[in-house]
Structure formats: C-alpha cells, structure tokens
Amino acid sequence: MLEDTMKSFHHINAKTVDEAVNLLERYGGRAKLIAGGTDLLGFLKHRILEDYPEVIINVKTISEAGDMKEDSEGLKIGALTKLADIAGSGLVREKYRLLAEAAESVATPQIRNMATVGGNLCQGVRCWYYRYPHEVGERFLCRLKGGKTCYALTGENQYHSIFGALNGCVAVNPSDIGVALLALDARITITGLSGTRVVSVDDFFRSLHHDREAQSLVTEINVPCPNDEAKQAFFKFSSRKSLDFATVSLASVIPMKNGVCENARIALGAVAPKPFRAVDAEQLIKGRVVNKAAAEAAAEASVKQALPLSKNSYKVKIVKALLKRAILSGVK
Ligand SMILES: Cc1cc2nc3c(=O)[nH]c(=O)nc-3n(C[C@H](O)[C@H](O)[C@H](O)COP(=O)(O)OP(=O)(O)OC[C@H]3O[C@@H](n4cnc5c(N)ncnc54)[C@H](O)[C@@H]3O)c2cc1C
C-alpha cells in the first residue's frame, strides 16, 4: 500500500542570496528551494517526483529579495514579492497595467497572498500525467521526468500545447506572470553556483523546461516601462471565472501613434511549453493602421504554425479571438 503522508525533511532559513546558493551547492540535488510553498508543498505531499528532497531551503527569510521599486530603467521586482502586492500596487496598476491584471488573475486571494513572483515563474507544469499523485497509483515516467514517452501526445491532451513540443514534452507552462513579462520584454536575474546572469524571459523558460532541477535562484525581475501611448492588454480564457489556470492567455504591449501601430509585443500563454511570442501577428500589424482587417490578418497569421493535438484544436479559435480583441482594444 502506498503511503499518503509527506516524508520528513530538514528546513533551513536562508538569510541571504549567497547563503541560499551555498546551501544549494552543499546539498546539490537533495535540496529544494521554497518560497510561498503553494506549488512545492503539493509536489511533496503527492510525491509527484521520485527524488524527495532531504532539505528545504526557505528563501522567504532573504530580506534583500522582497522589494519592488521603480527607477529610470523601469520596475525592479524582488523575486519574493507576493502576487497580491503586484496586483494591488498603484504604481504597477498605473504604468504596468497588464502585469497587475495578470497577477490578479492568478488563483485566489489566499494563494496570491502567499505566492511569490519567483515561485510563479518556477512552478511545475500542470500536465495530469506529470502530476499524477503517487498515492493514487504508480507515477507516469513521462518525458519531463526523464522517461521516453510524452503520454499526452497520444492521450488526454485537451489542455496541452498547440505549438509543438519542447524536449519531447507537450505540457504547457502555466505561469500567467511569465506571459505578462514576455510581453513587457522583462529581464530575469538568476544567481547560481556559476554566478549571476540576466536572461530574457524566453531564455529563462527554455532552460527551466530543459533543466528542471537547475540549482539556481531567481532574485530579481526588471521590467522596462512601456511608453505612455502603448496599449496594454491581458486576457485570460479559462473554463471557470476564478481559481482556474488559463486555457489560453494573452498579454500585449502595442505602442500607437495616430492610429498606426509603431511596434508590438504579443505573448500567448498555455499554448506552448513556454510563453509564446506571436511574432507573425506582431510583424503584420507593425507600421499599419490598426483596424478590423489588420486584426483579422494578424489573428490568422498567429496560428499559421499551430500544430494542434487530437483534442485541443479548439484552442486555435481562442487564440484568434483573443488576438483580435487585444489588437482592437481601444480602437474606435
Ligand atoms: C489552486 C491553484 C490555482 C492556481 N492558479 C494559477 C493561475 O491561474 N495562474 C498561475 O500563473 N499560477 C497559478 N497557480 C500557481 C501559483 O501561482 C504558484 O503555485 C505560485 O505562484 C508559486 O509561488 P510560491 O512562492 O508559492 O512558490 P513555491 O511553491 O514555494 O515554489 C514553486 C517552485 O519554484 C521554486 N522556487 C520558488 N522560488 C524560487 C526562486 N526565487 N528561485 C528559483 N526557484 C524558486 C521552488 O523550488 C519550487 O520548485 C495556482 C496554484 C494553485 C495551488
């Protein structure tokens, strides 16, 4: 019979980023970081992964990573900032509105009060094969766990990728914050054993997916300020209005001048193994008067490369609808 209780582990409060990194070095793959715990504790309770950590390194005790402030380069968000603080910040609501809306769309007030932005970016995928609780039956040794098979490819794939696989896995990344940060062209600072690096959102999610056990710490997120004329939008389509992950989400920043689109960054969520740039749609509206025809052409272009699986072609229609809505928002 399978046990349904959590195993015991050592809990260490790290006081500084350096201390957390040193602890990661000391314990290697036997340690796991914890911030708000809203994702990690579920993983441990249900024994999703075979390797159970012996040591949990609490990063909430690192005071240097909990601030949010603006300077001439934009917004600096410490990795321990709570989603509730992002959603409720007057500054974020005024100048980085889509980020506040993305944070507000996550889960429930209770979860947003615990969940940190760093933890949101690093959360595990929600694929039901990957997350199959060990107490229910044997784990699925899927591609993301190092196995040979992605069970969703030929199985229940309603909520999976329509833009192909990464590393043989078609689970989508569930982070709403990641989608918002991709549209905002943010940079993510990571500190690990090999030092500190600043990476784009795209690079961050690619390496997160390939190397889930990477022993490094997200410390800060830098978000350049969109110009005043930019239209910002965040839309999330899900089966329920609250407490639901996105079926498809979209975040966009579209700077406009006299009705003409000067530039565009459009990011889609829950459609690919990492937040996905709708580059074809962006190219189509750049330099054009934004109207219904342009929005429809961009929506069609955005799904040109879609490869829906057996049960998720409905997502293609949602992508097109959200894209048109984002491009036409505020257009008379
Ligand atoms: C019911 C429910 C509904 C949800 N709905 C949504 C939703 O709609 N949209 C959405 O985006 N998310 C959703 N989530 C996920 C939720 O947002 C995440 O659980 C949360 O953001 C994780 O943050 P945390 O601080 O609790 O992370 P933790 O649970 O503490 O950690 C999560 C993972 O990140 C790692 N980690 C944590 N901090 C760092 C760091 N600074 N650097 C490196 N690694 C780190 C941990 O080791 C762990 O692997 C939902 C979760 C639940 C339980």
The ligand as an SDF file (V2000), in Angstrom:
LIG
                    3D

 53 58  0  0  0  0  0  0  0  0999 V2000
   -5.3010   26.2030   -6.7610 C   0  0  0  0  0  0  0  0  0  0  0  0
   -4.2120   26.8900   -7.5160 C   0  0  0  0  0  0  0  0  0  0  0  0
   -4.5240   27.6800   -8.5940 C   0  0  0  0  0  0  0  0  0  0  0  0
   -3.5110   28.3170   -9.3170 C   0  0  0  0  0  0  0  0  0  0  0  0
   -3.8210   29.1110  -10.3910 N   0  0  0  0  0  0  0  0  0  0  0  0
   -2.8260   29.7240  -11.0850 C   0  0  0  0  0  0  0  0  0  0  0  0
   -3.1080   30.5630  -12.1890 C   0  0  0  0  0  0  0  0  0  0  0  0
   -4.2510   30.7690  -12.5800 O   0  0  0  0  0  0  0  0  0  0  0  0
   -2.0570   31.1580  -12.8320 N   0  0  0  0  0  0  0  0  0  0  0  0
   -0.7580   30.9790  -12.4440 C   0  0  0  0  0  0  0  0  0  0  0  0
    0.1330   31.5690  -13.0400 O   0  0  0  0  0  0  0  0  0  0  0  0
   -0.4740   30.1790  -11.3990 N   0  0  0  0  0  0  0  0  0  0  0  0
   -1.4760   29.5660  -10.7170 C   0  0  0  0  0  0  0  0  0  0  0  0
   -1.1640   28.7690   -9.6520 N   0  0  0  0  0  0  0  0  0  0  0  0
    0.2150   28.5380   -9.3260 C   0  0  0  0  0  0  0  0  0  0  0  0
    0.6840   29.5460   -8.3040 C   0  0  0  0  0  0  0  0  0  0  0  0
    0.7280   30.8080   -8.8950 O   0  0  0  0  0  0  0  0  0  0  0  0
    2.0540   29.1000   -7.8660 C   0  0  0  0  0  0  0  0  0  0  0  0
    1.8450   27.9770   -7.0270 O   0  0  0  0  0  0  0  0  0  0  0  0
    2.8020   30.1710   -7.1030 C   0  0  0  0  0  0  0  0  0  0  0  0
    2.9590   31.3280   -7.8370 O   0  0  0  0  0  0  0  0  0  0  0  0
    4.1600   29.6320   -6.7090 C   0  0  0  0  0  0  0  0  0  0  0  0
    4.7940   30.5810   -5.8960 O   0  0  0  0  0  0  0  0  0  0  0  0
    5.3530   30.1630   -4.4700 P   0  0  0  0  0  0  0  0  0  0  0  0
    6.0750   31.3380   -3.9500 O   0  0  0  0  0  0  0  0  0  0  0  0
    4.2580   29.6050   -3.6200 O   0  0  0  0  0  0  0  0  0  0  0  0
    6.3550   29.0310   -4.9330 O   0  0  0  0  0  0  0  0  0  0  0  0
    6.7980   27.6600   -4.2040 P   0  0  0  0  0  0  0  0  0  0  0  0
    5.6430   26.7230   -4.1620 O   0  0  0  0  0  0  0  0  0  0  0  0
    7.4820   27.9630   -2.9170 O   0  0  0  0  0  0  0  0  0  0  0  0
    7.8520   27.1600   -5.2520 O   0  0  0  0  0  0  0  0  0  0  0  0
    7.4580   26.7420   -6.5490 C   0  0  0  0  0  0  0  0  0  0  0  0
    8.7020   26.2390   -7.2890 C   0  0  0  0  0  0  0  0  0  0  0  0
    9.5670   27.3170   -7.5660 O   0  0  0  0  0  0  0  0  0  0  0  0
   10.8340   27.1210   -6.9480 C   0  0  0  0  0  0  0  0  0  0  0  0
   11.1990   28.4580   -6.4560 N   0  0  0  0  0  0  0  0  0  0  0  0
   10.4920   29.2450   -5.6230 C   0  0  0  0  0  0  0  0  0  0  0  0
   11.0950   30.4650   -5.5100 N   0  0  0  0  0  0  0  0  0  0  0  0
   12.1930   30.4070   -6.2950 C   0  0  0  0  0  0  0  0  0  0  0  0
   13.2150   31.3310   -6.6250 C   0  0  0  0  0  0  0  0  0  0  0  0
   13.2430   32.5890   -6.1140 N   0  0  0  0  0  0  0  0  0  0  0  0
   14.1860   30.9560   -7.4870 N   0  0  0  0  0  0  0  0  0  0  0  0
   14.1990   29.7050   -8.0230 C   0  0  0  0  0  0  0  0  0  0  0  0
   13.2570   28.7780   -7.7490 N   0  0  0  0  0  0  0  0  0  0  0  0
   12.2650   29.1360   -6.9050 C   0  0  0  0  0  0  0  0  0  0  0  0
   10.6190   26.0870   -5.8620 C   0  0  0  0  0  0  0  0  0  0  0  0
   11.7920   25.3250   -5.6220 O   0  0  0  0  0  0  0  0  0  0  0  0
    9.5340   25.2470   -6.4980 C   0  0  0  0  0  0  0  0  0  0  0  0
   10.0980   24.3390   -7.3970 O   0  0  0  0  0  0  0  0  0  0  0  0
   -2.1650   28.1480   -8.9210 C   0  0  0  0  0  0  0  0  0  0  0  0
   -1.8480   27.3490   -7.8100 C   0  0  0  0  0  0  0  0  0  0  0  0
   -2.8510   26.7280   -7.1100 C   0  0  0  0  0  0  0  0  0  0  0  0
   -2.4790   25.8820   -5.9190 C   0  0  0  0  0  0  0  0  0  0  0  0
  1  2  1  0
  2  3  1  0
  2 52  2  0
  3  4  2  0
  4  5  1  0
  4 50  1  0
  5  6  2  0
  6  7  1  0
  6 13  1  0
  7  8  2  0
  7  9  1  0
  9 10  1  0
 10 11  2  0
 10 12  1  0
 12 13  2  0
 13 14  1  0
 14 15  1  0
 14 50  1  0
 15 16  1  0
 16 17  1  0
 16 18  1  0
 18 19  1  0
 18 20  1  0
 20 21  1  0
 20 22  1  0
 22 23  1  0
 23 24  1  0
 24 25  2  0
 24 26  1  0
 24 27  1  0
 27 28  1  0
 28 29  2  0
 28 30  1  0
 28 31  1  0
 31 32  1  0
 32 33  1  0
 33 34  1  0
 33 48  1  0
 34 35  1  0
 35 36  1  0
 35 46  1  0
 36 37  1  0
 36 45  1  0
 37 38  2  0
 38 39  1  0
 39 40  1  0
 39 45  2  0
 40 41  1  0
 40 42  2  0
 42 43  1  0
 43 44  2  0
 44 45  1  0
 46 47  1  0
 46 48  1  0
 48 49  1  0
 50 51  2  0
 51 52  1  0
 52 53  1  0
M  END
$$$$
